[in-house]
Amino acid sequence: MTKGTATTKKAAAMTKTESKDRRGKAGVTKKPKYVPGKYALSTEDMAALKAKLYGQCTLKRKSMAWVKCPKFILDPLIDRFMNLANASSDDFFLDIGCGIGNVVQSVATRVGCPCVGIELVKSHYDVAMESAALFHKYREEHQLPQPSIEFIRSDARKVADDYVDTATIVWAANLLFPMEVNVFLINFMMRLRPGTRIFTMTNLIPHDPERNGDSSLTKLFEYEDLTWGKGEVEWTDVPGPLYMYTRTDVLSE
């Protein structure tokens, strides 16, 4: 079952060993092929399931025109960054600022890897915890994998470092994060292990060689600048930026 603030040390320790095996001696992640919908749910079915189960929660996402819960990163975009990450059940997914757990539940259900979501806002955390029991029941009834899932109510700056040696995929929908949290994210990314894939919605590490040169910071990552499109986020149809960083085996100073 999903746990609250208690850390799943046993699962984390097991995943650390698995992650070492995946990365290999040179610190380069081996990339198994990610097959969207491999656990019987298509992108559309996953979206419909979330609409159904979140609709059963005590705190409704919407009351008339008032949105009480954060708007969703939609499943086509979740599929896309899981595909870019070549996600598999051997990964460990960390969502910093997870809201009501929307992305965590998609990754857990469709990829089958252990997941942790960190959320500061109590009302969002409460929905994440209530819905987690419903998702657990669904996976149990349909004989789907039940990966370890944990939601933590906390400032990410206080707890994210617990997963610096465990996380292999990190997602941060950081469009509205305060500057001090984004500064923390940069330092957190520098400490992640080689091969870790990180996705953000603002450019945390400028990496244009003509503007930023070839600094010691930019050498810590490989970069891919992306764009979300229509139907990939809930709040707009206007395209916006998405950034993928892959931690290299260069040591941070």
Sequence and secondary structure as in RCSB ss.txt:
>XXXX:A:sequence
MTKGTATTKKAAAMTKTESKDRRGKAGVTKKPKYVPGKYALSTEDMAALKAKLYGQCTLKRKSMAWVKCPKFILD
PLIDRFMNLANASSDDFFLDIGCGIGNVVQSVATRVGCPCVGIELVKSHYDVAMESAALFHKYREEHQLPQPSIE
FIRSDARKVADDYVDTATIVWAANLLFPMEVNVFLINFMMRLRPGTRIFTMTNLIPHDPERNGDSSLTKLFEYED
LTWGKGEVEWTDVPGPLYMYTRTDVLSE
>XXXX:A:secstr
  BSSS  HHHHHHHHHHHHHHHTTTT        TTTTS  HHHHHHHHHHHHTTSSS SEETTEE S   B H
HHHHHHHHHTT  TT  EEEET TTSHHHHHHHHHT   EEEEE  HHHHHHHHHHHHHHHHHHHHTT     EE
EEES HHHHGGGGTTT SEEEE  TT  HHHHHHHHHHHHHS TT EEEESS SS   HHHH S TTGGGEEEEE
EEE TTSBSS SS EEEEEEEE S    
